[in-house]
Amino acid sequence: MIIKILGSGCKNCTKLEAHVREALQDLGKTAEIEKITDFAEIAQFNVMKTPALVVDEKLVSFGKVNEVSEIKTFLE
């Protein structure tokens, strides 16, 4: 599983990454986590508001910091 966190590296991006790591730990899963800060690459996902979350090349959320419970549903 490859998870991408799209954003500038701001506080919300960091918080989203922490929530993703917690969700993975709770589910007993492992994944490669990539932080994408290049806006040209972010634009390829048609994201206009960050942070955004991509799981296995599928955009699952953008414009907010998802709660751990919500991220778990994306990962199951």
N, CA, C, O and CB atoms as a CASP TS submission, in Angstrom:
PFRMAT TS
TARGET T0000
AUTHOR 0000-0000-0000
METHOD Language model
MODEL 1
PARENT N/A
ATOM      1  N   MET     1       0.847  -1.168   0.000  1.00  0.00           N
ATOM      2  CA  MET     1       0.000   0.000   0.000  1.00  0.00           C
ATOM      3  C   MET     1       0.896   1.236   0.000  1.00  0.00           C
ATOM      4  O   MET     1       1.872   1.311   0.746  1.00  0.00           O
ATOM      5  CB  MET     1      -0.965  -0.005   1.219  1.00  0.00           C
ATOM      6  N   ILE     2       0.551   2.192  -0.841  1.00  0.00           N
ATOM      7  CA  ILE     2       1.283   3.457  -0.893  1.00  0.00           C
ATOM      8  C   ILE     2       0.304   4.575  -0.564  1.00  0.00           C
ATOM      9  O   ILE     2      -0.741   4.721  -1.197  1.00  0.00           O
ATOM     10  CB  ILE     2       1.951   3.681  -2.298  1.00  0.00           C
ATOM     11  N   ILE     3       0.673   5.357   0.443  1.00  0.00           N
ATOM     12  CA  ILE     3      -0.155   6.476   0.874  1.00  0.00           C
ATOM     13  C   ILE     3       0.613   7.755   0.598  1.00  0.00           C
ATOM     14  O   ILE     3       1.780   7.885   0.970  1.00  0.00           O
ATOM     15  CB  ILE     3      -0.540   6.360   2.386  1.00  0.00           C
ATOM     16  N   LYS     4      -0.048   8.695  -0.055  1.00  0.00           N
ATOM     17  CA  LYS     4       0.572   9.982  -0.348  1.00  0.00           C
ATOM     18  C   LYS     4      -0.174  11.077   0.389  1.00  0.00           C
ATOM     19  O   LYS     4      -1.403  11.139   0.381  1.00  0.00           O
ATOM     20  CB  LYS     4       0.587  10.259  -1.868  1.00  0.00           C
ATOM     21  N   ILE     5       0.608  11.943   1.030  1.00  0.00           N
ATOM     22  CA  ILE     5       0.050  13.121   1.680  1.00  0.00           C
ATOM     23  C   ILE     5       0.471  14.307   0.841  1.00  0.00           C
ATOM     24  O   ILE     5       1.658  14.612   0.717  1.00  0.00           O
ATOM     25  CB  ILE     5       0.530  13.262   3.178  1.00  0.00           C
ATOM     26  N   LEU     6      -0.521  14.975   0.266  1.00  0.00           N
ATOM     27  CA  LEU     6      -0.252  16.091  -0.627  1.00  0.00           C
ATOM     28  C   LEU     6      -0.431  17.407   0.115  1.00  0.00           C
ATOM     29  O   LEU     6      -1.454  17.636   0.759  1.00  0.00           O
ATOM     30  CB  LEU     6      -1.170  16.036  -1.858  1.00  0.00           C
ATOM     31  N   GLY     7       0.574  18.268   0.016  1.00  0.00           N
ATOM     32  CA  GLY     7       0.483  19.574   0.640  1.00  0.00           C
ATOM     33  C   GLY     7       1.832  20.240   0.738  1.00  0.00           C
ATOM     34  O   GLY     7       2.852  19.683   0.332  1.00  0.00           O
ATOM     35  N   SER     8       1.825  21.438   1.282  1.00  0.00           N
ATOM     36  CA  SER     8       3.034  22.254   1.344  1.00  0.00           C
ATOM     37  C   SER     8       3.982  21.862   2.468  1.00  0.00           C
ATOM     38  O   SER     8       5.106  22.361   2.537  1.00  0.00           O
ATOM     39  CB  SER     8       2.659  23.689   1.499  1.00  0.00           C
ATOM     40  N   GLY     9       3.538  20.973   3.345  1.00  0.00           N
ATOM     41  CA  GLY     9       4.344  20.616   4.515  1.00  0.00           C
ATOM     42  C   GLY     9       3.935  21.415   5.739  1.00  0.00           C
ATOM     43  O   GLY     9       4.683  21.503   6.713  1.00  0.00           O
ATOM     44  N   CYS    10       2.769  21.986   5.685  1.00  0.00           N
ATOM     45  CA  CYS    10       2.247  22.827   6.769  1.00  0.00           C
ATOM     46  C   CYS    10       1.858  21.988   7.995  1.00  0.00           C
ATOM     47  O   CYS    10       1.965  20.762   8.002  1.00  0.00           O
ATOM     48  CB  CYS    10       1.031  23.631   6.276  1.00  0.00           C
ATOM     49  N   LYS    11       1.411  22.692   9.011  1.00  0.00           N
ATOM     50  CA  LYS    11       0.983  22.050  10.264  1.00  0.00           C
ATOM     51  C   LYS    11      -0.109  21.010  10.021  1.00  0.00           C
ATOM     52  O   LYS    11      -0.076  19.934  10.618  1.00  0.00           O
ATOM     53  CB  LYS    11       0.479  23.105  11.255  1.00  0.00           C
ATOM     54  N   ASN    12      -1.067  21.312   9.159  1.00  0.00           N
ATOM     55  CA  ASN    12      -2.155  20.369   8.880  1.00  0.00           C
ATOM     56  C   ASN    12      -1.654  19.128   8.148  1.00  0.00           C
ATOM     57  O   ASN    12      -2.153  18.027   8.383  1.00  0.00           O
ATOM     58  CB  ASN    12      -3.244  21.050   8.056  1.00  0.00           C
ATOM     59  N   CYS    13      -0.680  19.294   7.269  1.00  0.00           N
ATOM     60  CA  CYS    13      -0.096  18.141   6.567  1.00  0.00           C
ATOM     61  C   CYS    13       0.598  17.215   7.561  1.00  0.00           C
ATOM     62  O   CYS    13       0.480  15.993   7.473  1.00  0.00           O
ATOM     63  CB  CYS    13       0.907  18.608   5.481  1.00  0.00           C
ATOM     64  N   THR    14       1.312  17.804   8.495  1.00  0.00           N
ATOM     65  CA  THR    14       2.014  17.036   9.521  1.00  0.00           C
ATOM     66  C   THR    14       1.020  16.300  10.412  1.00  0.00           C
ATOM     67  O   THR    14       1.239  15.146  10.780  1.00  0.00           O
ATOM     68  CB  THR    14       2.909  17.957  10.367  1.00  0.00           C
ATOM     69  N   LYS    15      -0.068  16.974  10.754  1.00  0.00           N
ATOM     70  CA  LYS    15      -1.102  16.356  11.592  1.00  0.00           C
ATOM     71  C   LYS    15      -1.782  15.202  10.853  1.00  0.00           C
ATOM     72  O   LYS    15      -2.072  14.165  11.449  1.00  0.00           O
ATOM     73  CB  LYS    15      -2.151  17.407  12.017  1.00  0.00           C
ATOM     74  N   LEU    16      -2.035  15.385   9.558  1.00  0.00           N
ATOM     75  CA  LEU    16      -2.649  14.324   8.761  1.00  0.00           C
ATOM     76  C   LEU    16      -1.723  13.111   8.702  1.00  0.00           C
ATOM     77  O   LEU    16      -2.181  11.974   8.807  1.00  0.00           O
ATOM     78  CB  LEU    16      -2.970  14.828   7.333  1.00  0.00           C
ATOM     79  N   GLU    17      -0.438  13.347   8.538  1.00  0.00           N
ATOM     80  CA  GLU    17       0.513  12.234   8.519  1.00  0.00           C
ATOM     81  C   GLU    17       0.495  11.475   9.846  1.00  0.00           C
ATOM     82  O   GLU    17       0.520  10.244   9.859  1.00  0.00           O
ATOM     83  CB  GLU    17       1.931  12.748   8.223  1.00  0.00           C
ATOM     84  N   ALA    18       0.452  12.204  10.952  1.00  0.00           N
ATOM     85  CA  ALA    18       0.399  11.559  12.270  1.00  0.00           C
ATOM     86  C   ALA    18      -0.859  10.700  12.401  1.00  0.00           C
ATOM     87  O   ALA    18      -0.803   9.597  12.944  1.00  0.00           O
ATOM     88  CB  ALA    18       0.438  12.619  13.393  1.00  0.00           C
ATOM     89  N   HIS    19      -1.988  11.200  11.907  1.00  0.00           N
ATOM     90  CA  HIS    19      -3.247  10.447  11.957  1.00  0.00           C
ATOM     91  C   HIS    19      -3.170   9.193  11.087  1.00  0.00           C
ATOM     92  O   HIS    19      -3.683   8.138  11.462  1.00  0.00           O
ATOM     93  CB  HIS    19      -4.421  11.333  11.502  1.00  0.00           C
ATOM     94  N   VAL    20      -2.527   9.312   9.924  1.00  0.00           N
ATOM     95  CA  VAL    20      -2.362   8.151   9.043  1.00  0.00           C
ATOM     96  C   VAL    20      -1.523   7.088   9.741  1.00  0.00           C
ATOM     97  O   VAL    20      -1.876   5.909   9.732  1.00  0.00           O
ATOM     98  CB  VAL    20      -1.703   8.565   7.700  1.00  0.00           C
ATOM     99  N   ARG    21      -0.418   7.501  10.343  1.00  0.00           N
ATOM    100  CA  ARG    21       0.460   6.552  11.033  1.00  0.00           C
ATOM    101  C   ARG    21      -0.269   5.863  12.189  1.00  0.00           C
ATOM    102  O   ARG    21      -0.092   4.666  12.415  1.00  0.00           O
ATOM    103  CB  ARG    21       1.717   7.271  11.554  1.00  0.00           C
ATOM    104  N   GLU    22      -1.086   6.623  12.917  1.00  0.00           N
ATOM    105  CA  GLU    22      -1.856   6.045  14.020  1.00  0.00           C
ATOM    106  C   GLU    22      -2.883   5.037  13.498  1.00  0.00           C
ATOM    107  O   GLU    22      -3.054   3.967  14.081  1.00  0.00           O
ATOM    108  CB  GLU    22      -2.562   7.156  14.821  1.00  0.00           C
ATOM    109  N   ALA    23      -3.559   5.375  12.407  1.00  0.00           N
ATOM    110  CA  ALA    23      -4.553   4.470  11.823  1.00  0.00           C
ATOM    111  C   ALA    23      -3.891   3.176  11.359  1.00  0.00           C
ATOM    112  O   ALA    23      -4.427   2.090  11.577  1.00  0.00           O
ATOM    113  CB  ALA    23      -5.279   5.150  10.643  1.00  0.00           C
ATOM    114  N   LEU    24      -2.734   3.290  10.724  1.00  0.00           N
ATOM    115  CA  LEU    24      -2.011   2.100  10.283  1.00  0.00           C
ATOM    116  C   LEU    24      -1.636   1.215  11.466  1.00  0.00           C
ATOM    117  O   LEU    24      -1.788  -0.006  11.417  1.00  0.00           O
ATOM    118  CB  LEU    24      -0.754   2.497   9.505  1.00  0.00           C
ATOM    119  N   GLN    25      -1.151   1.839  12.517  1.00  0.00           N
ATOM    120  CA  GLN    25      -0.754   1.090  13.710  1.00  0.00           C
ATOM    121  C   GLN    25      -1.961   0.384  14.332  1.00  0.00           C
ATOM    122  O   GLN    25      -1.881  -0.791  14.693  1.00  0.00           O
ATOM    123  CB  GLN    25      -0.095   2.030  14.741  1.00  0.00           C
ATOM    124  N   ASP    26      -3.073   1.103  14.453  1.00  0.00           N
ATOM    125  CA  ASP    26      -4.289   0.520  15.036  1.00  0.00           C
ATOM    126  C   ASP    26      -4.780  -0.687  14.232  1.00  0.00           C
ATOM    127  O   ASP    26      -5.285  -1.659  14.793  1.00  0.00           O
ATOM    128  CB  ASP    26      -5.398   1.579  15.114  1.00  0.00           C
ATOM    129  N   LEU    27      -4.620  -0.605  12.897  1.00  0.00           N
ATOM    130  CA  LEU    27      -5.091  -1.683  12.030  1.00  0.00           C
ATOM    131  C   LEU    27      -4.053  -2.792  11.852  1.00  0.00           C
ATOM    132  O   LEU    27      -4.345  -3.836  11.269  1.00  0.00           O
ATOM    133  CB  LEU    27      -5.471  -1.122  10.678  1.00  0.00           C
ATOM    134  N   GLY    28      -2.850  -2.560  12.352  1.00  0.00           N
ATOM    135  CA  GLY    28      -1.792  -3.555  12.197  1.00  0.00           C
ATOM    136  C   GLY    28      -1.302  -3.673  10.761  1.00  0.00           C
ATOM    137  O   GLY    28      -0.854  -4.738  10.334  1.00  0.00           O
ATOM    138  N   LYS    29      -1.389  -2.571  10.019  1.00  0.00           N
ATOM    139  CA  LYS    29      -0.981  -2.572   8.616  1.00  0.00           C
ATOM    140  C   LYS    29       0.291  -1.751   8.443  1.00  0.00           C
ATOM    141  O   LYS    29       0.617  -0.886   9.256  1.00  0.00           O
ATOM    142  CB  LYS    29      -2.107  -2.016   7.716  1.00  0.00           C
ATOM    143  N   THR    30       0.993  -2.050   7.367  1.00  0.00           N
ATOM    144  CA  THR    30       2.157  -1.259   7.008  1.00  0.00           C
ATOM    145  C   THR    30       1.921  -0.651   5.636  1.00  0.00           C
ATOM    146  O   THR    30       1.192  -1.205   4.812  1.00  0.00           O
ATOM    147  CB  THR    30       3.452  -2.119   7.024  1.00  0.00           C
ATOM    148  N   ALA    31       2.542   0.488   5.404  1.00  0.00           N
ATOM    149  CA  ALA    31       2.399   1.160   4.120  1.00  0.00           C
ATOM    150  C   ALA    31       3.587   2.079   3.918  1.00  0.00           C
ATOM    151  O   ALA    31       4.237   2.511   4.871  1.00  0.00           O
ATOM    152  CB  ALA    31       1.066   1.951   4.041  1.00  0.00           C
ATOM    153  N   GLU    32       3.848   2.360   2.677  1.00  0.00           N
ATOM    154  CA  GLU    32       4.853   3.358   2.331  1.00  0.00           C
ATOM    155  C   GLU    32       4.139   4.705   2.330  1.00  0.00           C
ATOM    156  O   GLU    32       3.121   4.874   1.658  1.00  0.00           O
ATOM    157  CB  GLU    32       5.538   3.051   0.932  1.00  0.00           C
ATOM    158  N   ILE    33       4.675   5.662   3.084  1.00  0.00           N
ATOM    159  CA  ILE    33       4.067   6.990   3.152  1.00  0.00           C
ATOM    160  C   ILE    33       4.980   7.979   2.434  1.00  0.00           C
ATOM    161  O   ILE    33       6.161   8.108   2.755  1.00  0.00           O
ATOM    162  CB  ILE    33       3.824   7.427   4.635  1.00  0.00           C
ATOM    163  N   GLU    34       4.406   8.667   1.462  1.00  0.00           N
ATOM    164  CA  GLU    34       5.150   9.671   0.712  1.00  0.00           C
ATOM    165  C   GLU    34       4.534  11.042   0.958  1.00  0.00           C
ATOM    166  O   GLU    34       3.313  11.197   0.959  1.00  0.00           O
ATOM    167  CB  GLU    34       5.161   9.337  -0.802  1.00  0.00           C
ATOM    168  N   LYS    35       5.393  12.032   1.166  1.00  0.00           N
ATOM    169  CA  LYS    35       4.924  13.406   1.292  1.00  0.00           C
ATOM    170  C   LYS    35       5.205  14.108  -0.032  1.00  0.00           C
ATOM    171  O   LYS    35       6.355  14.200  -0.462  1.00  0.00           O
ATOM    172  CB  LYS    35       5.617  14.148   2.497  1.00  0.00           C
ATOM    173  N   ILE    36       4.164  14.593  -0.663  1.00  0.00           N
ATOM    174  CA  ILE    36       4.285  15.262  -1.953  1.00  0.00           C
ATOM    175  C   ILE    36       4.066  16.752  -1.743  1.00  0.00           C
ATOM    176  O   ILE    36       2.980  17.182  -1.354  1.00  0.00           O
ATOM    177  CB  ILE    36       3.269  14.686  -2.990  1.00  0.00           C
ATOM    178  N   THR    37       5.114  17.540  -2.005  1.00  0.00           N
ATOM    179  CA  THR    37       5.024  18.994  -1.821  1.00  0.00           C
ATOM    180  C   THR    37       5.119  19.750  -3.140  1.00  0.00           C
ATOM    181  O   THR    37       4.906  20.961  -3.180  1.00  0.00           O
ATOM    182  CB  THR    37       6.121  19.469  -0.883  1.00  0.00           C
ATOM    183  N   ASP    38       5.437  19.042  -4.218  1.00  0.00           N
ATOM    184  CA  ASP    38       5.552  19.669  -5.529  1.00  0.00           C
ATOM    185  C   ASP    38       4.152  19.958  -6.084  1.00  0.00           C
ATOM    186  O   ASP    38       3.362  19.038  -6.297  1.00  0.00           O
ATOM    187  CB  ASP    38       6.355  18.762  -6.505  1.00  0.00           C
ATOM    188  N   PHE    39       3.854  21.233  -6.315  1.00  0.00           N
ATOM    189  CA  PHE    39       2.489  21.600  -6.708  1.00  0.00           C
ATOM    190  C   PHE    39       2.116  21.084  -8.090  1.00  0.00           C
ATOM    191  O   PHE    39       0.933  20.879  -8.364  1.00  0.00           O
ATOM    192  CB  PHE    39       2.330  23.102  -6.675  1.00  0.00           C
ATOM    193  N   ALA    40       3.086  20.870  -8.964  1.00  0.00           N
ATOM    194  CA  ALA    40       2.779  20.281 -10.268  1.00  0.00           C
ATOM    195  C   ALA    40       2.294  18.847 -10.096  1.00  0.00           C
ATOM    196  O   ALA    40       1.357  18.419 -10.770  1.00  0.00           O
ATOM    197  CB  ALA    40       4.015  20.324 -11.193  1.00  0.00           C
ATOM    198  N   GLU    41       2.931  18.105  -9.196  1.00  0.00           N
ATOM    199  CA  GLU    41       2.497  16.730  -8.939  1.00  0.00           C
ATOM    200  C   GLU    41       1.153  16.704  -8.220  1.00  0.00           C
ATOM    201  O   GLU    41       0.305  15.860  -8.510  1.00  0.00           O
ATOM    202  CB  GLU    41       3.550  15.982  -8.110  1.00  0.00           C
ATOM    203  N   ILE    42       0.961  17.626  -7.286  1.00  0.00           N
ATOM    204  CA  ILE    42      -0.323  17.722  -6.576  1.00  0.00           C
ATOM    205  C   ILE    42      -1.453  18.004  -7.572  1.00  0.00           C
ATOM    206  O   ILE    42      -2.540  17.436  -7.466  1.00  0.00           O
ATOM    207  CB  ILE    42      -0.268  18.837  -5.488  1.00  0.00           C
ATOM    208  N   ALA    43      -1.186  18.878  -8.530  1.00  0.00           N
ATOM    209  CA  ALA    43      -2.198  19.252  -9.517  1.00  0.00           C
ATOM    210  C   ALA    43      -2.620  18.061 -10.383  1.00  0.00           C
ATOM    211  O   ALA    43      -3.737  18.043 -10.901  1.00  0.00           O
ATOM    212  CB  ALA    43      -1.670  20.376 -10.405  1.00  0.00           C
ATOM    213  N   GLN    44      -1.747  17.074 -10.543  1.00  0.00           N
ATOM    214  CA  GLN    44      -2.104  15.889 -11.330  1.00  0.00           C
ATOM    215  C   GLN    44      -3.255  15.111 -10.700  1.00  0.00           C
ATOM    216  O   GLN    44      -3.934  14.341 -11.381  1.00  0.00           O
ATOM    217  CB  GLN    44      -0.891  14.978 -11.484  1.00  0.00           C
ATOM    218  N   PHE    45      -3.475  15.312  -9.399  1.00  0.00           N
ATOM    219  CA  PHE    45      -4.587  14.662  -8.712  1.00  0.00           C
ATOM    220  C   PHE    45      -5.833  15.553  -8.685  1.00  0.00           C
ATOM    221  O   PHE    45      -6.819  15.223  -8.025  1.00  0.00           O
ATOM    222  CB  PHE    45      -4.178  14.293  -7.288  1.00  0.00           C
ATOM    223  N   ASN    46      -5.788  16.679  -9.399  1.00  0.00           N
ATOM    224  CA  ASN    46      -6.902  17.645  -9.447  1.00  0.00           C
ATOM    225  C   ASN    46      -7.281  18.149  -8.066  1.00  0.00           C
ATOM    226  O   ASN    46      -8.461  18.336  -7.767  1.00  0.00           O
ATOM    227  CB  ASN    46      -8.122  17.013 -10.107  1.00  0.00           C
ATOM    228  N   VAL    47      -6.280  18.369  -7.226  1.00  0.00           N
ATOM    229  CA  VAL    47      -6.499  18.872  -5.871  1.00  0.00           C
ATOM    230  C   VAL    47      -6.310  20.383  -5.883  1.00  0.00           C
ATOM    231  O   VAL    47      -5.276  20.890  -6.319  1.00  0.00           O
ATOM    232  CB  VAL    47      -5.529  18.193  -4.846  1.00  0.00           C
ATOM    233  N   MET    48      -7.317  21.090  -5.400  1.00  0.00           N
ATOM    234  CA  MET    48      -7.227  22.541  -5.324  1.00  0.00           C
ATOM    235  C   MET    48      -7.015  23.030  -3.895  1.00  0.00           C
ATOM    236  O   MET    48      -6.654  24.186  -3.673  1.00  0.00           O
ATOM    237  CB  MET    48      -8.478  23.167  -5.900  1.00  0.00           C
ATOM    238  N   LYS    49      -7.243  22.137  -2.925  1.00  0.00           N
ATOM    239  CA  LYS    49      -7.096  22.523  -1.521  1.00  0.00           C
ATOM    240  C   LYS    49      -6.400  21.385  -0.786  1.00  0.00           C
ATOM    241  O   LYS    49      -6.800  20.225  -0.888  1.00  0.00           O
ATOM    242  CB  LYS    49      -8.486  22.850  -0.867  1.00  0.00           C
ATOM    243  N   THR    50      -5.362  21.734  -0.052  1.00  0.00           N
ATOM    244  CA  THR    50      -4.606  20.733   0.699  1.00  0.00           C
ATOM    245  C   THR    50      -4.853  20.907   2.184  1.00  0.00           C
ATOM    246  O   THR    50      -5.343  21.960   2.592  1.00  0.00           O
ATOM    247  CB  THR    50      -3.100  20.833   0.391  1.00  0.00           C
ATOM    248  N   PRO    51      -4.538  19.925   3.008  1.00  0.00           N
ATOM    249  CA  PRO    51      -3.876  18.677   2.662  1.00  0.00           C
ATOM    250  C   PRO    51      -4.834  17.716   1.969  1.00  0.00           C
ATOM    251  O   PRO    51      -6.056  17.806   2.091  1.00  0.00           O
ATOM    252  CB  PRO    51      -3.293  18.028   3.907  1.00  0.00           C
ATOM    253  N   ALA    52      -4.221  16.796   1.240  1.00  0.00           N
ATOM    254  CA  ALA    52      -5.002  15.767   0.553  1.00  0.00           C
ATOM    255  C   ALA    52      -4.383  14.408   0.847  1.00  0.00           C
ATOM    256  O   ALA    52      -3.199  14.298   1.162  1.00  0.00           O
ATOM    257  CB  ALA    52      -5.061  16.031  -0.987  1.00  0.00           C
ATOM    258  N   LEU    53      -5.208  13.385   0.736  1.00  0.00           N
ATOM    259  CA  LEU    53      -4.783  12.032   1.046  1.00  0.00           C
ATOM    260  C   LEU    53      -5.076  11.128  -0.148  1.00  0.00           C
ATOM    261  O   LEU    53      -6.198  11.084  -0.652  1.00  0.00           O
ATOM    262  CB  LEU    53      -5.489  11.509   2.323  1.00  0.00           C
ATOM    263  N   VAL    54      -4.039  10.407  -0.590  1.00  0.00           N
ATOM    264  CA  VAL    54      -4.148   9.497  -1.723  1.00  0.00           C
ATOM    265  C   VAL    54      -3.733   8.111  -1.248  1.00  0.00           C
ATOM    266  O   VAL    54      -2.665   7.946  -0.660  1.00  0.00           O
ATOM    267  CB  VAL    54      -3.268   9.972  -2.932  1.00  0.00           C
ATOM    268  N   VAL    55      -4.578   7.116  -1.503  1.00  0.00           N
ATOM    269  CA  VAL    55      -4.274   5.732  -1.128  1.00  0.00           C
ATOM    270  C   VAL    55      -4.232   4.907  -2.413  1.00  0.00           C
ATOM    271  O   VAL    55      -5.221   4.804  -3.138  1.00  0.00           O
ATOM    272  CB  VAL    55      -5.340   5.155  -0.108  1.00  0.00           C
ATOM    273  N   ASP    56      -3.073   4.329  -2.672  1.00  0.00           N
ATOM    274  CA  ASP    56      -2.873   3.527  -3.890  1.00  0.00           C
ATOM    275  C   ASP    56      -3.369   4.271  -5.132  1.00  0.00           C
ATOM    276  O   ASP    56      -4.143   3.738  -5.926  1.00  0.00           O
ATOM    277  CB  ASP    56      -3.600   2.172  -3.766  1.00  0.00           C
ATOM    278  N   GLU    57      -2.907   5.506  -5.278  1.00  0.00           N
ATOM    279  CA  GLU    57      -3.184   6.376  -6.432  1.00  0.00           C
ATOM    280  C   GLU    57      -4.640   6.817  -6.545  1.00  0.00           C
ATOM    281  O   GLU    57      -5.037   7.344  -7.584  1.00  0.00           O
ATOM    282  CB  GLU    57      -2.795   5.670  -7.694  1.00  0.00           C
ATOM    283  N   LYS    58      -5.445   6.614  -5.502  1.00  0.00           N
ATOM    284  CA  LYS    58      -6.835   7.066  -5.511  1.00  0.00           C
ATOM    285  C   LYS    58      -6.987   8.189  -4.483  1.00  0.00           C
ATOM    286  O   LYS    58      -6.689   8.002  -3.303  1.00  0.00           O
ATOM    287  CB  LYS    58      -7.819   5.881  -5.203  1.00  0.00           C
ATOM    288  N   LEU    59      -7.450   9.345  -4.933  1.00  0.00           N
ATOM    289  CA  LEU    59      -7.698  10.465  -4.046  1.00  0.00           C
ATOM    290  C   LEU    59      -8.890  10.135  -3.157  1.00  0.00           C
ATOM    291  O   LEU    59      -9.989   9.888  -3.654  1.00  0.00           O
ATOM    292  CB  LEU    59      -7.945  11.767  -4.848  1.00  0.00           C
ATOM    293  N   VAL    60      -8.675  10.131  -1.833  1.00  0.00           N
ATOM    294  CA  VAL    60      -9.768   9.777  -0.924  1.00  0.00           C
ATOM    295  C   VAL    60     -10.250  10.963  -0.104  1.00  0.00           C
ATOM    296  O   VAL    60     -11.355  10.933   0.438  1.00  0.00           O
ATOM    297  CB  VAL    60      -9.330   8.668   0.005  1.00  0.00           C
ATOM    298  N   SER    61      -9.427  12.016  -0.007  1.00  0.00           N
ATOM    299  CA  SER    61      -9.837  13.175   0.786  1.00  0.00           C
ATOM    300  C   SER    61      -8.966  14.366   0.428  1.00  0.00           C
ATOM    301  O   SER    61      -7.796  14.211   0.081  1.00  0.00           O
ATOM    302  CB  SER    61      -9.748  12.873   2.301  1.00  0.00           C
ATOM    303  N   PHE    62      -9.551  15.564   0.517  1.00  0.00           N
ATOM    304  CA  PHE    62      -8.748  16.772   0.341  1.00  0.00           C
ATOM    305  C   PHE    62      -9.385  17.926   1.101  1.00  0.00           C
ATOM    306  O   PHE    62     -10.592  17.954   1.339  1.00  0.00           O
ATOM    307  CB  PHE    62      -8.601  17.124  -1.158  1.00  0.00           C
ATOM    308  N   GLY    63      -8.532  18.878   1.475  1.00  0.00           N
ATOM    309  CA  GLY    63      -9.007  20.095   2.112  1.00  0.00           C
ATOM    310  C   GLY    63      -9.291  19.997   3.593  1.00  0.00           C
ATOM    311  O   GLY    63      -9.851  20.925   4.176  1.00  0.00           O
ATOM    312  N   LYS    64      -8.911  18.879   4.222  1.00  0.00           N
ATOM    313  CA  LYS    64      -9.139  18.760   5.661  1.00  0.00           C
ATOM    314  C   LYS    64      -8.198  17.727   6.271  1.00  0.00           C
ATOM    315  O   LYS    64      -7.597  16.910   5.573  1.00  0.00           O
ATOM    316  CB  LYS    64     -10.601  18.380   5.945  1.00  0.00           C
ATOM    317  N   VAL    65      -8.091  17.789   7.590  1.00  0.00           N
ATOM    318  CA  VAL    65      -7.321  16.801   8.339  1.00  0.00           C
ATOM    319  C   VAL    65      -8.312  15.750   8.826  1.00  0.00           C
ATOM    320  O   VAL    65      -9.120  16.012   9.718  1.00  0.00           O
ATOM    321  CB  VAL    65      -6.526  17.460   9.543  1.00  0.00           C
ATOM    322  N   ASN    66      -8.247  14.570   8.241  1.00  0.00           N
ATOM    323  CA  ASN    66      -9.177  13.502   8.604  1.00  0.00           C
ATOM    324  C   ASN    66      -8.854  12.946   9.986  1.00  0.00           C
ATOM    325  O   ASN    66      -7.694  12.894  10.397  1.00  0.00           O
ATOM    326  CB  ASN    66      -9.137  12.379   7.560  1.00  0.00           C
ATOM    327  N   GLU    67      -9.889  12.539  10.685  1.00  0.00           N
ATOM    328  CA  GLU    67      -9.711  11.878  11.970  1.00  0.00           C
ATOM    329  C   GLU    67      -9.210  10.456  11.738  1.00  0.00           C
ATOM    330  O   GLU    67      -9.383   9.898  10.654  1.00  0.00           O
ATOM    331  CB  GLU    67     -11.035  11.872  12.781  1.00  0.00           C
ATOM    332  N   VAL    68      -8.593   9.880  12.753  1.00  0.00           N
ATOM    333  CA  VAL    68      -8.030   8.537  12.671  1.00  0.00           C
ATOM    334  C   VAL    68      -9.113   7.528  12.257  1.00  0.00           C
ATOM    335  O   VAL    68      -8.867   6.675  11.405  1.00  0.00           O
ATOM    336  CB  VAL    68      -7.399   8.132  14.026  1.00  0.00           C
ATOM    337  N   SER    69     -10.279   7.620  12.842  1.00  0.00           N
ATOM    338  CA  SER    69     -11.358   6.666  12.539  1.00  0.00           C
ATOM    339  C   SER    69     -11.767   6.737  11.065  1.00  0.00           C
ATOM    340  O   SER    69     -12.063   5.711  10.453  1.00  0.00           O
ATOM    341  CB  SER    69     -12.583   6.939  13.436  1.00  0.00           C
ATOM    342  N   GLU    70     -11.784   7.924  10.509  1.00  0.00           N
ATOM    343  CA  GLU    70     -12.141   8.090   9.101  1.00  0.00           C
ATOM    344  C   GLU    70     -11.050   7.516   8.195  1.00  0.00           C
ATOM    345  O   GLU    70     -11.347   6.892   7.177  1.00  0.00           O
ATOM    346  CB  GLU    70     -12.375   9.577   8.778  1.00  0.00           C
ATOM    347  N   ILE    71      -9.810   7.727   8.565  1.00  0.00           N
ATOM    348  CA  ILE    71      -8.685   7.203   7.774  1.00  0.00           C
ATOM    349  C   ILE    71      -8.702   5.679   7.787  1.00  0.00           C
ATOM    350  O   ILE    71      -8.364   5.047   6.786  1.00  0.00           O
ATOM    351  CB  ILE    71      -7.332   7.730   8.321  1.00  0.00           C
ATOM    352  N   LYS    72      -9.087   5.094   8.899  1.00  0.00           N
ATOM    353  CA  LYS    72      -9.171   3.630   8.975  1.00  0.00           C
ATOM    354  C   LYS    72     -10.116   3.089   7.918  1.00  0.00           C
ATOM    355  O   LYS    72      -9.841   2.045   7.328  1.00  0.00           O
ATOM    356  CB  LYS    72      -9.632   3.184  10.369  1.00  0.00           C
ATOM    357  N   THR    73     -11.223   3.772   7.666  1.00  0.00           N
ATOM    358  CA  THR    73     -12.169   3.287   6.649  1.00  0.00           C
ATOM    359  C   THR    73     -11.545   3.351   5.261  1.00  0.00           C
ATOM    360  O   THR    73     -11.850   2.512   4.413  1.00  0.00           O
ATOM    361  CB  THR    73     -13.474   4.112   6.682  1.00  0.00           C
ATOM    362  N   PHE    74     -10.676   4.332   5.012  1.00  0.00           N
ATOM    363  CA  PHE    74      -9.997   4.417   3.720  1.00  0.00           C
ATOM    364  C   PHE    74      -8.999   3.271   3.532  1.00  0.00           C
ATOM    365  O   PHE    74      -8.738   2.845   2.407  1.00  0.00           O
ATOM    366  CB  PHE    74      -9.279   5.763   3.590  1.00  0.00           C
ATOM    367  N   LEU    75      -8.446   2.779   4.640  1.00  0.00           N
ATOM    368  CA  LEU    75      -7.378   1.792   4.586  1.00  0.00           C
ATOM    369  C   LEU    75      -7.867   0.352   4.643  1.00  0.00           C
ATOM    370  O   LEU    75      -7.111  -0.572   4.341  1.00  0.00           O
ATOM    371  CB  LEU    75      -6.430   2.030   5.701  1.00  0.00           C
ATOM    372  N   GLU    76      -9.115   0.155   5.024  1.00  0.00           N
ATOM    373  CA  GLU    76      -9.638  -1.217   5.161  1.00  0.00           C
ATOM    374  C   GLU    76     -10.112  -1.772   3.838  1.00  0.00           C
ATOM    375  O   GLU    76     -10.579  -2.909   3.778  1.00  0.00           O
ATOM    376  CB  GLU    76     -10.781  -1.255   6.165  1.00  0.00           C
TER
END
